Amino acid sequence: MKSISFFVAIILSSVQVYAFVDGNGPIVGGISNAPPDNYHIVVPTMLALEREMDGKMNSPFVHRVNKIKDLKTQVVAGIRYYVKFDFGQTSCLKNATNAVGIAQCNDVTKIHKCEADIWEQAWIDKRDLLNFKCN
Ligand SMILES: *[C@@H]1O[C@H](CO)[C@@H](O)[C@H](O)[C@H]1NC(C)=O
């Protein structure tokens, strides 16, 4: 319990969200808009989920996270990220690209505007893609 409080304190201080403790229940904070200078904080999370999100794209082509366009954060027994981003379609074919080869797929041929809702508990290396959609 002590270590969880410790990490929550780190998250609170690093993203500066307002939070309150509701009795014995989870810590739930308000949703905060991250300033563009802080969009980089979600990049490792997005890259960790990139292949999972690409698996949901109904396309034979590999997609890469291209640019974070908007980020909201919320403290919920960890942190919840609401991310709007450009998912770049490349010319690499999924069925012909292995995990190592993905790094070479950087030629964006088309931009898809996507949104991901992620719940992360970084201290146990856990991140769930709660919602994902592209228009
Ligand atoms: C990979 O997918 C493409 C596009 O769907 C298809 O034309 C091609 O035959 C596939 N290649 C292999 C090796 O399955």
The ligand as an SDF file (V2000), in Angstrom:
LIG
                    3D

 14 14  0  0  0  0  0  0  0  0999 V2000
    0.1170   -9.7750  -48.1000 C   0  0  0  0  0  0  0  0  0  0  0  0
   -1.0580   -8.9840  -48.2570 O   0  0  0  0  0  0  0  0  0  0  0  0
   -1.1890   -8.4240  -49.5550 C   0  0  0  0  0  0  0  0  0  0  0  0
   -2.3540   -7.4360  -49.5100 C   0  0  0  0  0  0  0  0  0  0  0  0
   -3.4720   -7.9840  -48.8620 O   0  0  0  0  0  0  0  0  0  0  0  0
   -1.3760   -9.5550  -50.5700 C   0  0  0  0  0  0  0  0  0  0  0  0
   -1.5210   -9.0150  -51.8670 O   0  0  0  0  0  0  0  0  0  0  0  0
   -0.1470  -10.4600  -50.5250 C   0  0  0  0  0  0  0  0  0  0  0  0
   -0.3190  -11.5740  -51.3550 O   0  0  0  0  0  0  0  0  0  0  0  0
    0.1180  -10.9420  -49.0850 C   0  0  0  0  0  0  0  0  0  0  0  0
    1.3970  -11.6060  -49.0430 N   0  0  0  0  0  0  0  0  0  0  0  0
    1.6000  -12.6960  -48.3140 C   0  0  0  0  0  0  0  0  0  0  0  0
    2.9970  -13.2150  -48.3170 C   0  0  0  0  0  0  0  0  0  0  0  0
    0.7080  -13.2660  -47.7060 O   0  0  0  0  0  0  0  0  0  0  0  0
  1  2  1  0
  1 10  1  0
  2  3  1  0
  3  4  1  0
  3  6  1  0
  4  5  1  0
  6  7  1  0
  6  8  1  0
  8  9  1  0
  8 10  1  0
 10 11  1  0
 11 12  1  0
 12 13  1  0
 12 14  2  0
M  END
$$$$
